[in-house]
Amino acid sequence: IGERLFESFKKSFFSQKDERDSYVRFENSLKELNRVVDGFREATNSGHIGRLHAIVVALSGDNLYLSQTGDAEAYLIRKRFVTSISEGLYDPESREIFTSIANGNLEEGDFVLFSTTRLLRYISKTNLARLIAPDVVRTLNDLREAVMPEILGRIGFIGVSVGTAADDAFVSSPSSSRFSLTGFLAGV
């Protein structure tokens, strides 16, 4: 299901060439994801596809757009302050799984963390902020070590560090974005 959702979102978001507004493209792509999920439901006898914990994210310029379902969460760590940026986006009573959108600008030095479960059940905001370092791999390894005794294989997370385009050799064009993103996936 996850792979199909990813491919459907990517195809929908990037095929809307006539629509310049990234928010509208994101919203239209979420509607497509909800149609895909409905197709999975129709293919089962019970109409039940199980619990899905996912965050859908798009970055356009320095604007981050996201939607969430289930227990998955997204956190913005800015200047050592941790904020849940996905809280309240999921409506468990709705038939559609992606119903609300959060968006905002990223700044240099921001760290965005995506988790398949509510990470703050296992680590405090203060301790999470202390773990954040410019090195994404080190940060996620430290986080994995901090929560591993509590979670034991039930979580995955991705961290993204925001720097300037000049700081990252992987940015193909300085005009493509004023930021570079460095990300890494880790599981516990």
LOMARPA-708770 format. One record per residue: chain; z, x, y of N, C-alpha, C in turn. Coordinates in Angstrom, 1 decimal. Atoms other than C-alpha are relative to their C-alpha. Example, Ala and Ser with C-alpha at 12.3 -4.5 7.8 and 13.67 -1.06 7.14 Angstrom:
<mol:A	nz:0.0	nx:0.9	ny:-1.2	caz:7.8	cax:12.3	cay:-4.5	cz:0.0	cx:0.9	cy:1.2>
<mol:A	nz:0.0	nx:-0.9	ny:-1.1	caz:7.1	cax:13.7	cay:-1.1	cz:0.8	cx:-0.8	cy:1.1>
END
This chain:
<mol:A	nz:0.0	nx:0.8	ny:-1.2	caz:0.0	cax:0.0	cay:0.0	cz:0.0	cx:0.9	cy:1.3>
<mol:A	nz:-0.1	nx:-0.8	ny:-1.1	caz:1.0	cax:2.7	cay:2.4	cz:-1.3	cx:0.7	cy:0.4>
<mol:A	nz:1.3	nx:-0.7	ny:-0.3	caz:-2.3	cax:4.6	cay:2.1	cz:-1.0	cx:-1.0	cy:0.5>
<mol:A	nz:0.9	nx:1.1	ny:-0.5	caz:-4.3	cax:1.4	cay:2.5	cz:0.3	cx:-0.4	cy:1.5>
<mol:A	nz:-0.3	nx:0.4	ny:-1.3	caz:-2.4	cax:0.5	cay:5.6	cz:-0.3	cx:1.2	cy:1.0>
<mol:A	nz:0.3	nx:-1.1	ny:-0.9	caz:-2.8	cax:4.0	cay:7.1	cz:-1.5	cx:0.1	cy:0.3>
<mol:A	nz:1.5	nx:-0.1	ny:-0.2	caz:-6.6	cax:4.0	cay:6.5	cz:-0.5	cx:-1.2	cy:0.8>
<mol:A	nz:0.5	nx:1.1	ny:-0.7	caz:-7.0	cax:0.5	cay:7.8	cz:0.4	cx:0.1	cy:1.5>
<mol:A	nz:-0.4	nx:-0.2	ny:-1.4	caz:-5.0	cax:1.3	cay:11.0	cz:-0.9	cx:1.0	cy:0.7>
<mol:A	nz:0.8	nx:-1.1	ny:-0.6	caz:-6.9	cax:4.5	cay:11.6	cz:-1.4	cx:-0.5	cy:0.3>
<mol:A	nz:1.4	nx:0.5	ny:-0.2	caz:-10.3	cax:2.8	cay:11.1	cz:0.0	cx:-1.0	cy:1.2>
<mol:A	nz:0.0	nx:1.0	ny:-1.1	caz:-9.4	cax:-0.1	cay:13.4	cz:0.3	cx:0.6	cy:1.3>
<mol:A	nz:-0.4	nx:-0.5	ny:-1.3	caz:-7.8	cax:1.9	cay:16.2	cz:-1.1	cx:0.9	cy:0.5>
<mol:A	nz:1.0	nx:-0.9	ny:-0.5	caz:-10.6	cax:4.5	cay:16.4	cz:-1.4	cx:-0.7	cy:0.1>
<mol:A	nz:1.3	nx:0.7	ny:-0.1	caz:-13.5	cax:2.0	cay:16.0	cz:-0.2	cx:-0.9	cy:1.2>
<mol:A	nz:0.1	nx:0.9	ny:-1.2	caz:-12.7	cax:0.0	cay:19.1	cz:-0.4	cx:0.8	cy:1.2>
<mol:A	nz:0.5	nx:-0.8	ny:-1.0	caz:-14.9	cax:2.1	cay:21.3	cz:-0.2	cx:-0.7	cy:1.4>
<mol:A	nz:0.2	nx:0.7	ny:-1.3	caz:-15.5	cax:-0.6	cay:23.9	cz:1.3	cx:-0.3	cy:0.7>
<mol:A	nz:-1.3	nx:0.3	ny:-0.6	caz:-11.8	cax:-1.1	cay:24.5	cz:0.7	cx:1.3	cy:0.5>
<mol:A	nz:-0.6	nx:-1.3	ny:-0.5	caz:-10.4	cax:1.6	cay:26.8	cz:1.5	cx:-0.1	cy:0.1>
<mol:A	nz:-1.5	nx:0.1	ny:-0.1	caz:-6.8	cax:0.2	cay:27.0	cz:0.6	cx:0.3	cy:-1.4>
<mol:A	nz:-0.6	nx:-0.4	ny:1.3	caz:-4.9	cax:2.0	cay:24.2	cz:1.0	cx:-1.1	cy:-0.5>
<mol:A	nz:-1.0	nx:1.0	ny:0.4	caz:-2.2	cax:-0.7	cay:24.2	cz:-0.7	cx:-1.2	cy:-0.8>
<mol:A	nz:0.7	nx:1.1	ny:0.6	caz:-4.8	cax:-3.4	cay:23.4	cz:-0.6	cx:0.5	cy:-1.4>
<mol:A	nz:0.5	nx:-0.5	ny:1.3	caz:-6.4	cax:-1.2	cay:20.7	cz:1.1	cx:0.1	cy:-1.1>
<mol:A	nz:-1.2	nx:-0.1	ny:0.9	caz:-2.9	cax:-0.6	cay:19.2	cz:0.3	cx:-1.4	cy:-0.5>
<mol:A	nz:-0.3	nx:1.3	ny:0.4	caz:-2.2	cax:-4.3	cay:19.2	cz:-1.0	cx:-0.6	cy:-0.9>
<mol:A	nz:1.0	nx:0.5	ny:0.9	caz:-5.5	cax:-5.2	cay:17.6	cz:0.1	cx:0.6	cy:-1.3>
<mol:A	nz:-0.2	nx:-0.7	ny:1.2	caz:-4.9	cax:-2.6	cay:15.0	cz:1.2	cx:-0.5	cy:-0.8>
<mol:A	nz:-1.2	nx:0.6	ny:0.7	caz:-1.5	cax:-4.1	cay:14.1	cz:-0.4	cx:-1.3	cy:-0.6>
<mol:A	nz:0.5	nx:1.3	ny:0.6	caz:-3.2	cax:-7.5	cay:13.7	cz:-0.8	cx:0.2	cy:-1.3>
<mol:A	nz:0.8	nx:-0.3	ny:1.2	caz:-5.6	cax:-5.9	cay:11.3	cz:1.0	cx:0.4	cy:-1.2>
<mol:A	nz:-1.0	nx:-0.3	ny:1.1	caz:-2.6	cax:-4.4	cay:9.3	cz:0.6	cx:-1.2	cy:-0.5>
<mol:A	nz:-0.6	nx:1.2	ny:0.5	caz:-1.0	cax:-7.8	cay:9.1	cz:-1.0	cx:-0.8	cy:-0.9>
<mol:A	nz:1.0	nx:0.7	ny:0.8	caz:-4.3	cax:-9.2	cay:7.7	cz:-0.1	cx:0.8	cy:-1.4>
<mol:A	nz:0.0	nx:-0.8	ny:1.2	caz:-4.3	cax:-6.3	cay:5.1	cz:1.2	cx:-0.4	cy:-0.9>
<mol:A	nz:-1.2	nx:0.4	ny:0.7	caz:-0.7	cax:-7.2	cay:4.1	cz:-0.2	cx:-1.4	cy:-0.6>
<mol:A	nz:0.3	nx:1.3	ny:0.5	caz:-1.7	cax:-10.8	cay:3.8	cz:-0.9	cx:0.0	cy:-1.3>
<mol:A	nz:0.9	nx:-0.2	ny:1.2	caz:-4.5	cax:-9.7	cay:1.4	cz:0.8	cx:0.5	cy:-1.2>
<mol:A	nz:-0.8	nx:-0.5	ny:1.1	caz:-1.9	cax:-7.8	cay:-0.7	cz:0.8	cx:-1.2	cy:-0.6>
<mol:A	nz:-0.8	nx:1.2	ny:0.4	caz:0.3	cax:-11.0	cay:-0.8	cz:-0.8	cx:-0.9	cy:-0.8>
<mol:A	nz:0.9	nx:1.0	ny:0.7	caz:-2.6	cax:-13.2	cay:-1.9	cz:-0.4	cx:0.5	cy:-1.4>
<mol:A	nz:0.4	nx:-0.6	ny:1.3	caz:-3.4	cax:-10.8	cay:-4.7	cz:1.2	cx:0.0	cy:-1.1>
<mol:A	nz:-1.1	nx:0.1	ny:1.0	caz:0.1	cax:-11.3	cay:-6.3	cz:0.2	cx:-1.5	cy:-0.3>
<mol:A	nz:-0.4	nx:1.4	ny:0.4	caz:1.3	cax:-14.4	cay:-8.1	cz:1.0	cx:-0.6	cy:0.9>
<mol:A	nz:-1.1	nx:0.5	ny:-0.7	caz:4.4	cax:-14.7	cay:-6.1	cz:-0.1	cx:0.1	cy:1.5>
<mol:A	nz:0.2	nx:-0.2	ny:-1.4	caz:3.1	cax:-13.7	cay:-2.7	cz:1.0	cx:1.0	cy:0.6>
<mol:A	nz:-1.0	nx:-1.0	ny:-0.4	caz:5.8	cax:-11.0	cay:-2.6	cz:-0.5	cx:1.4	cy:-0.3>
<mol:A	nz:0.5	nx:-1.4	ny:0.1	caz:4.9	cax:-7.3	cay:-2.0	cz:1.1	cx:1.0	cy:0.0>
<mol:A	nz:-1.1	nx:-0.9	ny:0.0	caz:8.4	cax:-5.9	cay:-2.0	cz:0.4	cx:0.4	cy:1.4>
<mol:A	nz:-0.5	nx:-0.4	ny:-1.3	caz:10.2	cax:-4.2	cay:0.8	cz:-0.8	cx:1.2	cy:0.5>
<mol:A	nz:0.8	nx:-1.1	ny:-0.6	caz:8.1	cax:-2.1	cay:3.1	cz:0.8	cx:0.5	cy:1.2>
<mol:A	nz:-0.7	nx:-0.7	ny:-1.1	caz:9.8	cax:0.4	cay:5.5	cz:-1.0	cx:1.0	cy:0.6>
<mol:A	nz:1.0	nx:-0.8	ny:-0.6	caz:7.2	cax:1.8	cay:7.9	cz:0.0	cx:0.0	cy:1.5>
<mol:A	nz:0.2	nx:-0.1	ny:-1.4	caz:6.6	cax:3.0	cay:11.4	cz:-1.5	cx:0.3	cy:0.2>
<mol:A	nz:1.4	nx:-0.3	ny:-0.3	caz:3.0	cax:2.8	cay:12.8	cz:0.1	cx:0.6	cy:1.5>
<mol:A	nz:0.0	nx:-0.7	ny:-1.3	caz:2.4	cax:5.2	cay:15.7	cz:-1.4	cx:0.4	cy:0.4>
<mol:A	nz:1.2	nx:-0.5	ny:-0.6	caz:-0.4	cax:6.1	cay:18.0	cz:0.4	cx:0.7	cy:1.3>
<mol:A	nz:-0.2	nx:-0.8	ny:-1.3	caz:-0.5	cax:8.7	cay:20.8	cz:-1.3	cx:0.0	cy:0.7>
<mol:A	nz:1.2	nx:0.0	ny:-0.8	caz:-3.0	cax:8.3	cay:23.6	cz:0.4	cx:0.6	cy:1.3>
<mol:A	nz:-0.5	nx:-0.8	ny:-1.1	caz:-2.6	cax:10.9	cay:26.3	cz:1.4	cx:0.4	cy:-0.2>
<mol:A	nz:-1.4	nx:-0.3	ny:0.2	caz:1.1	cax:11.2	cay:26.9	cz:0.7	cx:-1.3	cy:-0.4>
<mol:A	nz:-0.6	nx:1.3	ny:0.4	caz:1.7	cax:7.5	cay:25.8	cz:0.1	cx:-0.1	cy:-1.5>
<mol:A	nz:-0.3	nx:0.2	ny:1.4	caz:3.4	cax:6.8	cay:22.5	cz:0.1	cx:-1.5	cy:-0.2>
<mol:A	nz:-0.1	nx:1.4	ny:0.3	caz:2.9	cax:3.4	cay:21.0	cz:0.5	cx:-0.1	cy:-1.5>
<mol:A	nz:-0.5	nx:0.2	ny:1.4	caz:4.8	cax:2.2	cay:17.9	cz:0.4	cx:-1.4	cy:-0.3>
<mol:A	nz:-0.5	nx:1.2	ny:0.5	caz:5.7	cax:-0.7	cay:15.8	cz:0.7	cx:0.4	cy:-1.3>
<mol:A	nz:-0.9	nx:-0.3	ny:1.1	caz:8.2	cax:-0.9	cay:12.9	cz:0.2	cx:-1.2	cy:-0.9>
<mol:A	nz:-0.4	nx:1.1	ny:0.9	caz:9.0	cax:-2.9	cay:9.8	cz:1.0	cx:0.6	cy:-1.0>
<mol:A	nz:-1.0	nx:-0.4	ny:0.9	caz:11.9	cax:-2.8	cay:7.4	cz:1.1	cx:0.9	cy:0.7>
<mol:A	nz:-1.1	nx:-0.9	ny:-0.5	caz:14.6	cax:-0.1	cay:7.8	cz:-0.5	cx:1.2	cy:0.6>
<mol:A	nz:0.5	nx:-1.2	ny:-0.6	caz:12.3	cax:2.6	cay:9.1	cz:0.4	cx:0.0	cy:1.5>
<mol:A	nz:-0.4	nx:-0.1	ny:-1.4	caz:13.3	cax:3.9	cay:12.5	cz:-0.7	cx:1.2	cy:0.6>
<mol:A	nz:0.6	nx:-1.1	ny:-0.8	caz:12.0	cax:6.1	cay:15.3	cz:1.1	cx:0.4	cy:1.0>
<mol:A	nz:-1.0	nx:-0.4	ny:-1.0	caz:14.3	cax:8.2	cay:17.5	cz:-0.7	cx:1.0	cy:1.0>
<mol:A	nz:0.4	nx:-0.9	ny:-1.1	caz:13.5	cax:10.0	cay:20.8	cz:1.2	cx:0.8	cy:0.3>
<mol:A	nz:-1.1	nx:-1.0	ny:-0.4	caz:15.6	cax:13.1	cay:21.4	cz:-0.6	cx:0.7	cy:1.3>
<mol:A	nz:0.4	nx:-0.5	ny:-1.3	caz:15.2	cax:14.0	cay:25.1	cz:1.2	cx:0.6	cy:0.7>
<mol:A	nz:-1.0	nx:-0.7	ny:-0.7	caz:17.4	cax:16.6	cay:26.7	cz:1.4	cx:-0.2	cy:-0.7>
<mol:A	nz:-1.2	nx:0.1	ny:0.9	caz:20.0	cax:16.3	cay:23.8	cz:0.5	cx:-1.4	cy:0.0>
<mol:A	nz:-0.4	nx:1.4	ny:0.2	caz:20.2	cax:12.5	cay:24.1	cz:-0.9	cx:-0.7	cy:-1.0>
<mol:A	nz:0.7	nx:0.6	ny:1.1	caz:19.2	cax:10.5	cay:21.1	cz:-0.1	cx:-1.5	cy:0.3>
<mol:A	nz:0.2	nx:1.4	ny:-0.3	caz:17.7	cax:7.0	cay:21.6	cz:-0.8	cx:-0.5	cy:-1.2>
<mol:A	nz:0.8	nx:0.6	ny:1.0	caz:16.5	cax:4.7	cay:18.9	cz:-1.1	cx:-0.8	cy:0.8>
<mol:A	nz:1.1	nx:0.7	ny:-0.8	caz:13.0	cax:3.6	cay:20.2	cz:-0.7	cx:-1.0	cy:-0.8>
<mol:A	nz:0.5	nx:1.1	ny:0.9	caz:12.3	cax:1.2	cay:17.3	cz:0.9	cx:-1.1	cy:-0.2>
<mol:A	nz:-1.0	nx:1.0	ny:0.2	caz:15.4	cax:-0.9	cay:17.5	cz:-0.5	cx:-1.4	cy:0.5>
<mol:A	nz:0.4	nx:1.3	ny:-0.4	caz:14.6	cax:-4.6	cay:17.6	cz:-1.4	cx:-0.4	cy:-0.1>
<mol:A	nz:1.4	nx:0.2	ny:0.2	caz:10.9	cax:-4.3	cay:16.8	cz:-0.3	cx:-0.9	cy:-1.2>
<mol:A	nz:0.3	nx:0.7	ny:1.3	caz:11.1	cax:-5.8	cay:13.3	cz:0.7	cx:-1.4	cy:0.0>
<mol:A	nz:-0.6	nx:1.4	ny:0.1	caz:11.6	cax:-9.6	cay:12.9	cz:-0.1	cx:-0.4	cy:-1.5>
<mol:A	nz:0.0	nx:0.3	ny:1.4	caz:12.7	cax:-10.2	cay:9.3	cz:-0.4	cx:-1.4	cy:-0.4>
<mol:A	nz:0.3	nx:1.4	ny:0.2	caz:12.0	cax:-13.9	cay:9.7	cz:-1.5	cx:-0.3	cy:0.1>
<mol:A	nz:1.5	nx:0.2	ny:-0.2	caz:8.3	cax:-13.5	cay:10.6	cz:-0.8	cx:0.4	cy:-1.2>
<mol:A	nz:0.9	nx:-0.3	ny:1.1	caz:5.6	cax:-13.6	cay:8.0	cz:-0.8	cx:1.3	cy:0.3>
<mol:A	nz:0.7	nx:-1.3	ny:-0.3	caz:3.8	cax:-10.8	cay:9.9	cz:1.0	cx:1.1	cy:0.0>
<mol:A	nz:-1.0	nx:-1.0	ny:0.1	caz:5.4	cax:-7.5	cay:9.3	cz:0.0	cx:0.9	cy:1.3>
<mol:A	nz:0.0	nx:-0.7	ny:-1.2	caz:4.3	cax:-5.8	cay:12.5	cz:-0.2	cx:-1.0	cy:1.2>
<mol:A	nz:0.0	nx:1.1	ny:-1.0	caz:5.2	cax:-8.1	cay:15.4	cz:0.2	cx:0.5	cy:1.4>
<mol:A	nz:-0.3	nx:-0.4	ny:-1.4	caz:6.4	cax:-6.1	cay:18.4	cz:-0.4	cx:1.5	cy:0.1>
<mol:A	nz:0.5	nx:-1.4	ny:-0.4	caz:5.3	cax:-2.9	cay:20.2	cz:1.0	cx:0.6	cy:1.0>
<mol:A	nz:-0.7	nx:-0.7	ny:-1.0	caz:7.3	cax:-0.3	cay:22.0	cz:-1.0	cx:1.1	cy:0.5>
<mol:A	nz:0.8	nx:-1.1	ny:-0.5	caz:5.6	cax:2.2	cay:24.2	cz:0.6	cx:0.7	cy:1.2>
<mol:A	nz:-0.5	nx:-0.8	ny:-1.1	caz:6.4	cax:4.9	cay:26.7	cz:-0.6	cx:1.4	cy:0.1>
<mol:A	nz:0.6	nx:-1.3	ny:-0.2	caz:5.5	cax:8.3	cay:28.0	cz:0.9	cx:1.1	cy:-0.6>
<mol:A	nz:-0.7	nx:-1.2	ny:0.6	caz:6.4	cax:11.5	cay:26.2	cz:0.0	cx:1.1	cy:1.1>
<mol:A	nz:-0.1	nx:-1.2	ny:-0.9	caz:7.6	cax:14.6	cay:28.2	cz:0.1	cx:1.3	cy:-0.8>
<mol:A	nz:-0.2	nx:-1.3	ny:0.7	caz:7.5	cax:18.2	cay:27.4	cz:1.4	cx:0.2	cy:-0.4>
<mol:A	nz:-1.4	nx:-0.3	ny:0.5	caz:10.5	cax:19.2	cay:25.3	cz:0.5	cx:-1.2	cy:-0.8>
<mol:A	nz:-0.5	nx:1.2	ny:0.8	caz:10.8	cax:15.7	cay:23.7	cz:-0.2	cx:0.3	cy:-1.5>
<mol:A	nz:0.1	nx:-0.1	ny:1.4	caz:11.4	cax:15.5	cay:20.0	cz:0.0	cx:-1.4	cy:-0.5>
<mol:A	nz:0.0	nx:1.4	ny:0.6	caz:10.4	cax:12.3	cay:18.1	cz:0.2	cx:0.2	cy:-1.5>
<mol:A	nz:-0.4	nx:0.0	ny:1.4	caz:11.9	cax:11.7	cay:14.7	cz:-0.3	cx:-1.4	cy:-0.6>
<mol:A	nz:0.2	nx:1.2	ny:0.7	caz:10.6	cax:9.1	cay:12.3	cz:0.6	cx:0.0	cy:-1.4>
<mol:A	nz:-0.8	nx:0.0	ny:1.2	caz:12.7	cax:8.1	cay:9.3	cz:-0.3	cx:-1.3	cy:-0.8>
<mol:A	nz:0.3	nx:1.2	ny:0.8	caz:12.1	cax:5.7	cay:6.4	cz:1.3	cx:-0.9	cy:-0.2>
<mol:A	nz:-1.2	nx:0.9	ny:0.0	caz:15.7	cax:4.4	cay:6.7	cz:0.8	cx:0.3	cy:1.3>
<mol:A	nz:-0.9	nx:-0.2	ny:-1.2	caz:18.4	cax:4.1	cay:9.4	cz:0.8	cx:1.3	cy:-0.2>
<mol:A	nz:-0.6	nx:-1.4	ny:0.1	caz:19.2	cax:7.8	cay:9.7	cz:1.4	cx:0.0	cy:0.6>
<mol:A	nz:-1.3	nx:-0.1	ny:-0.6	caz:22.2	cax:7.1	cay:12.0	cz:1.1	cx:-0.6	cy:-0.8>
<mol:A	nz:-1.0	nx:0.4	ny:1.0	caz:24.0	cax:5.6	cay:9.0	cz:0.7	cx:1.3	cy:-0.6>
<mol:A	nz:-0.4	nx:-1.2	ny:0.7	caz:24.3	cax:9.2	cay:7.7	cz:0.4	cx:1.2	cy:0.9>
<mol:A	nz:-0.3	nx:-1.1	ny:-0.9	caz:24.6	cax:11.4	cay:10.8	cz:0.2	cx:-0.6	cy:1.4>
<mol:A	nz:-0.3	nx:0.5	ny:-1.3	caz:26.0	cax:10.8	cay:14.3	cz:-1.1	cx:0.4	cy:1.0>
<mol:A	nz:1.0	nx:-0.4	ny:-1.0	caz:23.8	cax:10.9	cay:17.4	cz:0.3	cx:1.4	cy:0.5>
<mol:A	nz:-0.4	nx:-1.3	ny:-0.5	caz:25.8	cax:13.9	cay:18.6	cz:-0.4	cx:1.1	cy:-0.9>
<mol:A	nz:0.3	nx:-1.0	ny:1.0	caz:25.3	cax:15.8	cay:15.4	cz:-1.5	cx:0.1	cy:-0.2>
<mol:A	nz:1.5	nx:0.0	ny:0.1	caz:21.6	cax:14.8	cay:15.3	cz:-0.6	cx:0.8	cy:1.2>
<mol:A	nz:0.5	nx:-0.7	ny:-1.1	caz:21.0	cax:16.1	cay:18.8	cz:0.3	cx:1.5	cy:-0.1>
<mol:A	nz:-0.3	nx:-1.4	ny:0.1	caz:22.7	cax:19.4	cay:18.0	cz:-1.0	cx:0.7	cy:-1.0>
<mol:A	nz:0.9	nx:-0.6	ny:1.0	caz:20.2	cax:20.0	cay:15.1	cz:-1.4	cx:0.3	cy:0.6>
<mol:A	nz:1.4	nx:-0.1	ny:-0.5	caz:17.1	cax:19.7	cay:17.3	cz:-0.2	cx:1.4	cy:0.6>
<mol:A	nz:0.4	nx:-1.3	ny:-0.5	caz:15.4	cax:23.0	cay:18.0	cz:-1.5	cx:0.0	cy:0.2>
<mol:A	nz:1.4	nx:-0.1	ny:-0.2	caz:11.9	cax:24.0	cay:19.1	cz:-0.8	cx:0.1	cy:-1.3>
<mol:A	nz:0.7	nx:-0.2	ny:1.3	caz:11.0	cax:24.9	cay:15.5	cz:0.2	cx:-1.2	cy:-0.8>
<mol:A	nz:-0.1	nx:1.3	ny:0.8	caz:10.2	cax:21.6	cay:13.8	cz:0.4	cx:0.2	cy:-1.4>
<mol:A	nz:-0.3	nx:-0.2	ny:1.4	caz:10.4	cax:23.0	cay:10.3	cz:1.5	cx:0.3	cy:-0.1>
<mol:A	nz:-1.4	nx:-0.3	ny:0.1	caz:13.8	cax:24.5	cay:10.9	cz:0.9	cx:-1.2	cy:0.3>
<mol:A	nz:-0.8	nx:1.2	ny:-0.4	caz:15.1	cax:21.3	cay:12.6	cz:0.0	cx:-1.0	cy:-1.2>
<mol:A	nz:0.0	nx:1.0	ny:1.1	caz:14.0	cax:19.1	cay:9.6	cz:0.7	cx:0.6	cy:-1.2>
<mol:A	nz:-0.8	nx:-0.5	ny:1.1	caz:15.4	cax:21.5	cay:7.1	cz:1.4	cx:-0.1	cy:0.2>
<mol:A	nz:-1.4	nx:0.2	ny:-0.3	caz:18.7	cax:21.5	cay:8.9	cz:0.4	cx:-1.4	cy:-0.1>
<mol:A	nz:-0.3	nx:1.5	ny:0.1	caz:18.6	cax:17.7	cay:9.1	cz:0.1	cx:-0.4	cy:-1.5>
<mol:A	nz:0.0	nx:0.3	ny:1.5	caz:17.8	cax:17.5	cay:5.3	cz:1.3	cx:0.5	cy:-0.6>
<mol:A	nz:-1.3	nx:-0.6	ny:0.5	caz:20.8	cax:19.8	cay:4.6	cz:1.2	cx:-0.9	cy:0.4>
<mol:A	nz:-1.2	nx:0.7	ny:-0.5	caz:23.1	cax:17.7	cay:6.8	cz:0.1	cx:-1.4	cy:-0.6>
<mol:A	nz:-0.1	nx:1.4	ny:0.6	caz:22.2	cax:14.3	cay:5.2	cz:-0.1	cx:0.0	cy:-1.5>
<mol:A	nz:0.3	nx:0.0	ny:1.5	caz:21.4	cax:15.4	cay:1.6	cz:1.2	cx:-0.5	cy:-0.8>
<mol:A	nz:-1.1	nx:0.5	ny:0.9	caz:24.9	cax:14.8	cay:0.2	cz:0.2	cx:-1.5	cy:0.1>
<mol:A	nz:-0.2	nx:1.4	ny:-0.1	caz:24.9	cax:11.2	cay:1.5	cz:-1.2	cx:-0.8	cy:-0.5>
<mol:A	nz:1.1	nx:0.8	ny:0.2	caz:21.4	cax:10.1	cay:0.8	cz:-0.6	cx:0.2	cy:-1.4>
<mol:A	nz:0.5	nx:-0.3	ny:1.4	caz:20.3	cax:11.8	cay:-2.5	cz:-1.4	cx:-0.6	cy:-0.3>
<mol:A	nz:1.4	nx:0.3	ny:0.4	caz:16.5	cax:11.3	cay:-2.5	cz:-0.5	cx:-1.4	cy:0.5>
<mol:A	nz:0.4	nx:1.3	ny:-0.5	caz:16.3	cax:8.0	cay:-0.6	cz:-0.6	cx:0.0	cy:1.4>
<mol:A	nz:0.4	nx:0.0	ny:-1.4	caz:14.8	cax:9.1	cay:2.7	cz:-1.2	cx:1.0	cy:0.1>
<mol:A	nz:1.0	nx:-0.9	ny:-0.5	caz:11.7	cax:10.7	cay:4.2	cz:0.0	cx:0.0	cy:1.5>
<mol:A	nz:0.1	nx:0.0	ny:-1.5	caz:11.3	cax:11.8	cay:7.8	cz:-1.0	cx:1.0	cy:0.4>
<mol:A	nz:1.0	nx:-0.8	ny:-0.7	caz:8.8	cax:13.3	cay:10.1	cz:0.5	cx:0.3	cy:1.4>
<mol:A	nz:-0.4	nx:-0.4	ny:-1.3	caz:9.6	cax:15.3	cay:13.2	cz:-1.2	cx:0.5	cy:0.8>
<mol:A	nz:1.1	nx:-0.4	ny:-0.9	caz:7.3	cax:15.8	cay:16.2	cz:0.6	cx:0.6	cy:1.2>
<mol:A	nz:-0.5	nx:-0.7	ny:-1.2	caz:8.0	cax:18.3	cay:18.9	cz:-1.1	cx:0.0	cy:1.1>
<mol:A	nz:1.0	nx:0.1	ny:-1.1	caz:6.2	cax:17.9	cay:22.3	cz:0.1	cx:1.2	cy:0.8>
<mol:A	nz:0.1	nx:-1.1	ny:-0.9	caz:5.1	cax:21.0	cay:24.1	cz:-1.2	cx:-0.1	cy:0.9>
<mol:A	nz:1.2	nx:0.0	ny:-0.8	caz:2.4	cax:21.9	cay:26.6	cz:-1.2	cx:0.4	cy:-0.8>
<mol:A	nz:1.2	nx:-0.4	ny:0.7	caz:-1.1	cax:22.3	cay:25.5	cz:-0.2	cx:1.5	cy:0.0>
<mol:A	nz:0.1	nx:-1.5	ny:-0.1	caz:-1.0	cax:25.9	cay:26.6	cz:0.8	cx:0.7	cy:-1.0>
<mol:A	nz:-0.9	nx:-0.7	ny:1.0	caz:1.8	cax:26.6	cay:24.1	cz:-0.5	cx:-0.1	cy:-1.4>
<mol:A	nz:0.4	nx:0.2	ny:1.4	caz:-0.2	cax:25.6	cay:21.1	cz:-1.5	cx:0.4	cy:-0.2>
<mol:A	nz:1.4	nx:-0.4	ny:0.3	caz:-3.3	cax:27.3	cay:19.7	cz:-0.8	cx:-1.0	cy:-0.7>
<mol:A	nz:0.7	nx:1.0	ny:0.8	caz:-4.2	cax:24.3	cay:17.6	cz:-0.7	cx:-1.1	cy:0.9>
<mol:A	nz:0.6	nx:1.0	ny:-0.8	caz:-5.2	cax:22.2	cay:20.6	cz:-1.5	cx:0.4	cy:0.3>
<mol:A	nz:1.4	nx:-0.4	ny:-0.1	caz:-9.0	cax:22.2	cay:20.7	cz:-0.5	cx:0.0	cy:1.4>
<mol:A	nz:0.5	nx:0.1	ny:-1.4	caz:-9.5	cax:21.2	cay:24.3	cz:1.2	cx:-0.3	cy:0.9>
<mol:A	nz:-1.1	nx:0.3	ny:-0.9	caz:-7.0	cax:21.4	cay:27.2	cz:-0.1	cx:-1.3	cy:0.7>
<mol:A	nz:0.2	nx:1.3	ny:-0.7	caz:-8.5	cax:18.2	cay:28.6	cz:0.3	cx:-1.1	cy:-1.0>
<mol:A	nz:-0.3	nx:1.0	ny:0.9	caz:-7.8	cax:16.3	cay:25.4	cz:1.4	cx:-0.7	cy:0.2>
<mol:A	nz:-1.4	nx:0.5	ny:-0.2	caz:-4.1	cax:15.9	cay:26.2	cz:0.7	cx:1.1	cy:0.7>
<mol:A	nz:-0.8	nx:-1.0	ny:-0.6	caz:-1.7	cax:17.7	cay:28.4	cz:1.1	cx:0.5	cy:-0.9>
<mol:A	nz:-1.0	nx:-0.3	ny:0.9	caz:0.6	cax:17.9	cay:25.4	cz:-0.6	cx:0.5	cy:-1.3>
<mol:A	nz:0.4	nx:-0.3	ny:1.4	caz:0.4	cax:19.5	cay:22.0	cz:1.2	cx:-0.5	cy:-0.8>
<mol:A	nz:-1.0	nx:0.6	ny:0.9	caz:2.3	cax:18.0	cay:19.1	cz:0.0	cx:0.9	cy:-1.3>
<mol:A	nz:-0.2	nx:-0.7	ny:1.2	caz:3.7	cax:19.9	cay:16.2	cz:0.9	cx:-0.9	cy:-0.9>
<mol:A	nz:-0.8	nx:0.9	ny:0.8	caz:4.9	cax:17.8	cay:13.3	cz:0.1	cx:0.6	cy:-1.4>
<mol:A	nz:-0.3	nx:-0.4	ny:1.4	caz:6.3	cax:18.2	cay:9.8	cz:0.6	cx:-1.1	cy:-0.7>
<mol:A	nz:-0.6	nx:1.0	ny:0.8	caz:7.2	cax:15.9	cay:7.0	cz:1.0	cx:0.6	cy:-1.0>
<mol:A	nz:-1.1	nx:-0.5	ny:0.9	caz:10.4	cax:16.4	cay:5.0	cz:0.5	cx:-1.2	cy:-0.8>
<mol:A	nz:-0.6	nx:1.0	ny:0.8	caz:12.0	cax:14.4	cay:2.2	cz:1.3	cx:0.5	cy:-0.5>
<mol:A	nz:-1.3	nx:-0.4	ny:0.6	caz:15.5	cax:14.3	cay:0.8	cz:0.1	cx:-0.7	cy:-1.3>
END
